Amino acid sequence: MRSKFDEQLALLNSQLTEMGALCENVIALAAKALQNREKKYIDKVIELDTEIDQSERDIETLCLKLLLQQQPVARDLRQISSALKMITDMERIGDQAADIAEIVSFADVSDSIDTVHIGKMAEATIKMVNESIEAFVTKDIKAAESVIKYDDVVDNLFDEVKTQLVAVFAKPDKNVELAIDLLMIAKYFERIGDHAVNIAEWVIFSISGIHESNE
């Protein structure tokens, strides 16, 4: 019985890793859509968001099956319940990448405003998602804690974007509407970083039984 349960837990880890990879890809494609303004990237983001939604449903089904059929002990129960929380955050990451793609699809995103900090935000959030999922699979608390600390990088980049765009607002000859669209895009990347932090916090809970919000 235990060997079968361990096989299903291994499957859970595999599916979470695959869902995490989809999240990394959708963030990268949202950034490419911003940089290149090509419809193929926008369409691919929407396609991946749908795949992420399906992954959430598949993993949720597996978790519920484990809970109902296997009656897991405390640590296993934490791992499964944490996975259920994590996939909610991953699903939101897909949604927010799709929101970015939607803005890019109708906004006149030109080269008149530098988007380098937003691109760095995308890179940082990809790193956070990757390392938080890896921490879950390897049961590495220190790696999860590093993800939480790394969110400061995303927040600092967001502050850089805000400073840059406030300067744009002050110039009457600049496209203020475009600046607002870029601010929204940066905010979505900042939220993606927050979701990666949430995932890391649930990783820590799955290992230690301690969740920061409950301390």
C-alpha positions in Angstrom: 0.0 0.0 0.0 2.8 2.4 1.0 4.7 1.8 -2.3 1.6 2.7 -4.3 1.2 5.8 -2.2 4.9 6.7 -2.8 4.4 6.3 -6.5 1.5 8.7 -6.5 3.5 11.2 -4.4 6.2 10.9 -7.0 3.6 11.6 -9.7 2.4 14.6 -7.8 6.0 16.0 -7.7 6.3 15.4 -11.4 3.0 17.1 -12.3 3.9 20.1 -10.1 7.3 20.4 -11.8 5.6 20.3 -15.2 3.1 23.0 -14.1 6.0 25.0 -12.7 7.7 24.8 -16.1 4.5 26.0 -17.8 4.5 29.0 -15.4 8.1 29.8 -16.2 7.4 29.6 -20.0 4.2 31.7 -19.8 6.1 34.5 -17.9 8.9 34.4 -20.4 6.4 34.6 -23.3 4.6 37.5 -21.7 7.9 39.4 -21.5 8.6 38.5 -25.2 5.2 39.8 -26.1 6.0 43.1 -24.5 9.4 43.3 -26.1 8.4 42.2 -29.6 4.7 43.0 -29.8 4.2 39.9 -32.0 0.8 38.2 -32.1 2.4 34.8 -32.0 3.7 35.4 -28.4 0.4 36.8 -27.3 -1.5 33.8 -28.6 1.0 31.4 -27.0 0.5 33.0 -23.6 -3.2 32.5 -23.9 -2.6 28.9 -25.0 -0.3 28.2 -22.0 -2.7 29.8 -19.6 -5.3 27.3 -20.7 -2.7 24.4 -20.2 -2.0 25.8 -16.7 -5.7 25.8 -15.8 -5.9 22.1 -16.9 -2.8 21.2 -14.9 -4.4 22.8 -11.8 -7.5 20.6 -12.3 -5.4 17.4 -12.9 -3.3 18.0 -9.8 -6.3 18.9 -7.7 -7.9 15.6 -8.7 -4.7 13.6 -7.8 -4.5 15.4 -4.5 -8.1 14.6 -3.6 -7.6 11.0 -4.6 -4.6 10.8 -2.3 -6.5 12.3 0.6 -9.6 10.2 0.1 -8.1 6.8 -0.7 -4.8 6.7 1.2 -5.5 8.5 4.5 -2.0 10.0 4.7 -0.1 10.6 7.9 0.9 14.1 9.1 3.9 14.9 6.9 2.2 13.4 3.8 -0.9 15.3 4.6 1.1 18.6 4.7 2.7 17.8 1.4 -0.6 17.2 -0.3 -2.4 20.1 1.3 0.6 22.4 0.4 0.4 21.2 -3.2 -3.3 22.2 -3.3 -2.3 25.7 -2.1 0.6 26.0 -4.5 -1.4 25.2 -7.6 -3.8 28.0 -6.8 -0.9 30.4 -6.9 0.5 28.9 -10.1 -2.9 29.2 -11.7 -2.9 32.9 -10.8 0.5 33.3 -12.3 -0.9 32.0 -15.6 -3.8 34.4 -15.3 -1.6 37.4 -14.7 0.7 36.5 -17.6 -2.5 36.4 -19.8 -3.4 39.9 -18.4 0.0 41.2 -19.5 -0.5 39.7 -23.0 -4.0 41.3 -23.2 -2.6 44.7 -22.4 0.2 44.3 -25.0 -2.4 43.3 -27.5 -4.2 46.6 -27.4 -1.6 49.0 -26.0 0.6 51.1 -28.3 3.7 49.7 -26.7 6.5 51.5 -28.6 10.2 51.9 -28.0 9.8 55.4 -26.7 9.8 54.1 -23.1 12.6 51.8 -21.8 11.2 48.5 -20.6 14.5 47.0 -19.4 13.5 47.0 -15.7 10.2 45.2 -16.6 12.2 42.6 -18.5 14.5 42.1 -15.5 11.3 41.6 -13.3 10.2 38.8 -15.6 13.6 37.1 -15.3 13.6 37.4 -11.5 10.0 36.0 -11.2 11.0 33.0 -13.5 13.9 32.3 -11.2 11.6 32.5 -8.2 9.0 30.1 -9.6 11.6 27.6 -10.7 13.4 27.6 -7.4 10.2 27.4 -5.3 9.0 24.3 -7.1 12.4 22.7 -7.0 12.5 23.4 -3.2 9.2 21.5 -2.9 10.4 18.5 -4.8 13.8 18.4 -3.0 12.3 19.3 0.4 14.8 22.2 0.8 13.7 24.8 3.3 16.8 27.0 2.8 16.1 27.2 -1.0 12.5 28.2 -0.2 13.7 30.8 2.2 16.0 32.2 -0.5 13.1 32.6 -2.8 11.2 34.6 -0.2 14.3 36.9 0.3 14.7 37.3 -3.5 11.4 38.9 -3.8 13.2 42.1 -2.6 14.8 42.1 -6.1 11.4 42.2 -7.8 10.1 44.9 -5.5 13.2 47.0 -6.1 12.8 46.7 -9.8 9.2 47.6 -9.5 10.2 50.8 -7.6 12.6 51.5 -10.5 9.8 51.2 -13.0 7.5 53.4 -10.9 10.2 56.1 -10.7 10.8 56.0 -14.4 7.1 56.2 -15.3 6.5 59.0 -12.8 9.0 61.1 -14.7 7.1 60.3 -17.9 3.8 61.5 -16.3 5.5 64.9 -15.7 6.3 65.4 -19.4 3.3 66.6 -21.4 4.8 65.5 -24.7 5.0 61.8 -23.5 2.4 59.1 -23.9 0.9 59.0 -20.5 -1.6 56.3 -21.5 1.3 54.1 -22.5 3.0 54.8 -19.2 -0.1 53.6 -17.3 -0.2 50.4 -19.4 3.4 49.7 -18.6 2.8 50.4 -14.9 0.0 47.8 -14.9 2.3 45.3 -16.7 5.0 45.9 -14.1 2.4 45.5 -11.3 1.4 42.1 -12.7 5.0 40.9 -12.7 5.3 42.2 -9.1 2.2 40.1 -8.2 3.7 37.1 -9.9 6.7 37.5 -7.5 4.2 37.6 -4.6 2.7 34.3 -5.8 6.2 32.7 -6.0 6.7 33.8 -2.4 3.4 32.2 -1.4 4.5 29.0 -3.1 7.8 29.1 -1.1 5.9 29.6 2.1 3.8 26.5 1.5 7.0 24.6 0.7 8.3 25.5 4.1 5.0 24.4 5.7 5.0 21.1 3.8 8.4 20.3 5.4 8.3 22.0 8.8 4.5 22.3 9.6 5.1 26.1 10.1 3.5 28.7 7.9 4.6 32.3 8.3 1.1 33.7 8.4 0.2 31.4 11.3 3.2 32.4 13.4 
